[in-house]
Amino acid sequence: MSRCVLDGSSASNFINSWAKLAKGENLDSYLIPFLDRTLLDSKTLNLPPRFQHHEFSPPPIWEGCSNNSTHLRKNPSFATTMLKFTKKQVEKLKNKANNNENKVRGYTSFEVITGYLWRCVSKVRFEGNWNQPTRLTTLVNCRKKLNPPIPKNYLGNATFPTVTEICSFDDVVNKSFCYVVGKVREAIEKMNDEYVRSGLDYIANQKDMNLLRDKLYNFAKRNGQFGDNPNLYVVGWTNFPFYETDFGWGKPDYLVPGIDNSNGIGKVFIVDEANGDGFLVTVCLQPLHIDALKKLFYEDMEIITSSKL
């Protein structure tokens, strides 16, 4: 799958359309692909962006570790693990985050899961430097963010990267849980029509698209080598109708990412469970961090939800 052609929304609509046609059924109107890509063109070429688009700036790297073989090698090693959030656990995390702040609306499942994972991953990566910078990157579906909104059946990629402000490991690990979840929300909420349009102008004004692509996708590579980084990249494929797909032999039992390794150390996929009881999370990290994460994941959940912080 090419990311420039499909995002999660387009992929789920395509697969469901494919399944219906395979059974000889007619497509519902919301599944008829909308193919007008000009909706995401920069409206005024050569207009400078109105914001500083930090999502396209290089992310933090390990401080004082430029020659550390743990983080810099020509042949990266990686490992993946799958973790589970039950609905009850997510509700506990929501209650913890929501009770500590006065907000217009409560935190979402994605916000608390992402904030919690950022906290856990930073904790297992900690090497003694609490001032180590880190940031979180995620993707925002901008179909409803734009004015006018992009049709639900738009076939293409209407997601846009967003990043938190750069925090320290001390901020993420030792400050209150609602602090780190709040940083996730800030990154998502800034993605309104004006910001996204500015981002489109930023992209349209780039002379070297290969350089822009490298900034976004190959952030872990430098000087021809692979560098593990202190950041987290979270992709949420939730609330999509993948589990409604039926080619004639029944609906899916399981949904997981097919691959989560290429430049993927520090990458997370969040998907719904088939039974609707929670979420499955696939995490790719260096092998030395995987066992620590699996142990910490459930221990810290109890500590956070029962503490007064």
N, C-alpha and C positions, 0 to 999 in steps of 0.2 A: 504494500500500500504506500502510495506517495502522499506525504503530508501536504504537498501543495495542491492536491486534488481532493482529498477527503479529510474531514475531522470526525469526531465521534458521532455527531448528529447526522452528518451525511452518510457515514458508514452504516449506522443502524437503519436509516431509511432505505439505503441501497439494498442491504441484506434482506430486509422485510419485503421490499418490492420483488426481489429475485425469488424469494420463497413463494409469494402469492402467484407470480407468473408461472412458476414451475408447477403449481397445482391447477393452473388454468383459471385462476380468479382474476377479477378486474381490480385495478389499483384504485384505492381511495384517493381523493383529490390531494390530500396532504403528502402522498407518496409520489405524485407526478413531479419529476425533478425540475426545479427552477434553475435555469442555466445562464442567466444574465450576470456574467462576472463583473460588468462595469459598475455594479453597486459598490464594489470595494476599490474602485479606482480613486486615486487622489483627485478631489474635485477641482482644485486649482493648482496646477503644476507650477513649480518654482516658488510656491509659497513656503516660507520657512516654518518649521514646526513651532508651536506655541508653548511647548513644555520641554523640559529636559527628559529625554527618554532613556532613563537609566537601564531599562530592560535590554538595551543594545550596547551597553558599556561592559567591559570585562568584569567578571565577578571577582570577589576576593580569592586570594590563594593562601597557602599555608605560609605563615610568617616564620622566617628563620629556618626553613626546611628545604631550601632549593637543592641541596645535595643529599637529602634524606631518601634512601632507597625505598622507604615505606610509601612515599608519595610520588616518587619520580622514577619511572622505569620504561624501557622500550616495549616490553611485553606485559601489559597490565593483567593482573589477576583479579577476579571478581567472583562473587557468589550471590545467590538470590535466596530469599526466604519468603514464605507467605504467612501473613498474620491475619487474625480475624478480630473484628470489632462486632460485638453483638449490639442490637438496638439498645439494650439496657445499659451497656457500657457507654455508648455514645450519649445517651440521655444523661448519665451521671456527669460526663465531661461537660455537656451543655449547661447543666445546672450549676456546676462549679464555676464555669466562666461567666455565666449570666448573672449569678448572684453577687459578683464583685464589681459590677459596673452598671451605670444607668444608661441605657441605650434606647434608641427608637424601636429597634427590633432585636430579638434574641439571635445569638450566633447560630449558624447553620451547622449541619452535620459535617459538611466538607471543611468548614473553617476550624472546627474543634479537632477533627481527625488530623488535618494538616498541621495545625499548631502543635499537637501532641507528638506527631512523628518528628517534626523539626527539633523539638526539645529532646526526644529520646536519641535521635541520631547524633546530635551535637554532644550529648552526654557520653555516648560510647566512643566518640572520636576524640574526646578531650585528652590532651597530652601535657597538661600543666600550665597552659597559657590561657587564662580567662579573658584576655584582651583579644584573642584570635577573632578576626572579623568573619562573619558569615551572612549569607542572605538566602532567601527562599524565592524560587521562581515557580510560577504556575501559569496555566492557560485559562483564559476567560472566553466563554462563548459570547460573541458580541452581537448575535442576531437581534436580541431585544435591547441592547445597549445603544444601538444607532437610532437616529431619528431622520426619516421614518425607519421602523424596524425592517430587517431583512426577513423575507418570508421563511417560515419554518422549513419549507421543502427546498431551500437553497442548497444546491449540490456543489460543494466546494469546501474550502477551509475558511471559516469565519471566526476562528479563534485567534486571540492576540495574547502574546506573552506579557506578563506583569511581574514585577519583582517587589519584594519588601525593601524598606530602607535597610542599609547595612547595620547589623547588630553585632554585638560581641557574644562569645559563648556564655559569658557571665549573664548578659541580658536574657538569652534564650533559656538557659538552664536554671538560673537562680532567682530571677524575678518571678512575679506571680504568673499563674497559668493564663489568666485573662490578658496579661501583657503580651505574651507571644501570640495568642489567638487574635488579639486586637491588631497586631502587625499584619497578620494574614488578611484580615478584613480590610484594612486600609489599602492594601495593594489591590484587592479586588474592586473595592468601591470607587477607586479613582478612574476606573475604566468606563467613562461615560462617552457620549457622542463626540464631544469636543476633543477629549484626549485621544480617542481612537482615530479621529480624522487627522489630528496632528501627527499621530504615528504613521498614518498612510502617507502624509506629506514628507515625513522624515525618510521613509523608505524610497519614495519617488525621487528624492533628491540625492540618493546615494549613487556614486559613480561606479563603485566596485561592489557588485552584489555578492561576489564570492567572499569578500571580506566581511560583509554583513552576515552572511550565512555562517561563516566560521565563528563569529562572535556569539551567535545564537546556539549553534549545535556542537561546535568543537571546542567549547570553552575549556575542556580538560587537557587539551594538547598545547604544548609549547616547545619550540626548538626541536621539533621532530620526535619528541618523547611524550609519553602519557603522564599527566600529572593528576593524581587524585586531588580533589578540592574539598574545602570545608563547607560546601553549600548543599542545598537540597532542591531537587526539581521534582515537582509533584504534578501528575496528570490524573484528573478525575473523569472516569467514564461511568458516571452514575446517572440515574434517571433517564437512561436511554432504553428503548423497547427491545433490547437484544433478546430478552427472555420470551418475547411474544413470537419470535420467528419459528415458523413451522413449515418445513418442506414436504410434509406428509407423513413423517415418522415420529412426530411428537416435538414438543418444545425442548429447548436446551436444558441440560442439568447443570452446566458449569460454564463460566466465562472467566478466562484468564488471559493476560497478554502472552502472545506467542514468543516474544523475545524481549529481554530487558537488560541487554548487556552492552551493546555497541556504544562506547562513550557514556555508558549508563551508570557508572559508580556514583551513588548519591541520587539515584532516580527511583521514583515511587509511582506505582499505578494503583488507583483505588477503583474498585468495581463493586456493583451490588451482588449480594448473594441471591441465588435462584429462589430460595424459600422466603425471601423478603425479611429475614431475621437480622440482617446486618450488612457488613461490608467485608470484602476480602482485599487485603493490601499486599502487593508484591513489592519487595524492597531489594534493590541491588546495591551492595556495598563491598568493600574489601573483605576477604574471608575472615580476617582477624576480628572484624567487628560484628559479624553475623551472630555468633553464639551469645555475645554480650547483649546484643539487641533483643534477641528472643527472650532472654531472662529478664531484662529490664522492662520490656514492653508491658508485661502484666503486673510486675511489682510496682512500678511507678504509677500505674493507673489507680491502684488502691490507695497509694500515698496521696496523690493529688486530690482524689475525690473525697478523701476523709480529712484532709488537712484544712487549716484555717487560712492558708496563704492564697 
